[in-house]
Amino acid sequence: RKLLKSYQRFPKYQMPANLISNLSIQIPLQIMGIVFSPTILGYYAMANRIMSMPGSLIATPVNRVYFQEASRRYSNGEDIAEFGLKIMESNIKLAMIPIITLMIFGRWMFSFVLGDQWGEAGGYAAVLGIYFLISFCVQCLSGSFVIIGKNSWNLICAIINVFIGGMLYYIVKFFPNISIWTFLFIMALTFTAERVVEEGVYFVYLGIEAKRYIAFVVKWILFPFVLAFLIQLIFSSFVL
């Protein structure tokens, strides 16, 4: 009983946060499958699987080391803000190369490897690039709120993600002629904004200046995405 009381924030906040997060992931999938078509959902699923590979190969192992080391340092009263920011910066340099490559050449790479019918999935990868880039950052530092004992913040973030999913539903409902490309672009921007703010709250709470964090986001996330997206448009126009 004493142990459960000491860690009551986990069943109280973390468990509902996990359940709500799973719900927020399913909402866009249901929208694509019902409002658009199962084929489009299949394209998105394939793009998601390929673009998530850097996270699976790099971010997940890094996060295990980060969580253990950051927990130890925080328990000892040491600073973990600089440690976390350096971890994220170092690993985003590795993930940036495959993600940007898929953003620029995804349509042709998907067609070459998977067949011509999967070319559109590669196009989705270009639109969703910024979302997967920030998701990689978040995955590297997964569990940050747990380390500092702010499990309730995870619940708040999960609720916000469900709200974003509901907003996407109403956008499709009130604009029935919206294209899948516009929908994916709005989805990528809104979920990216949530994750940027989420990580910003964590770093600012630990003492990182907001201006420094914003500069980091612009330099390592926004600028690479815009540059890759422009190159992809120019390359597509040149090929066509």
Buried (B, 14 or more C-beta within 10 A) or exposed (E): EEEEEEEEBEEEBBEBBEEBBEEBEEBBBEBBBEBBEEEBBBBBBBBBEBBBBBBEEBBEEBBEEBBEBBBEBBEEEEEBBEBBBEBBBEBBEBBBEBBBEBBBBBBBBBBEEBEEEBBBBBBBBBBBBBBBBBBBBBBBBBBBBBBBEBBBBBBBBBBBBBEBBEBBBEBBEEEEEBEBEBBBBBBBEBBBEBBBEBBBBBBBBBEBEEEEBEEBBEEBBBEBBEEBBEBBEEBBEEEE
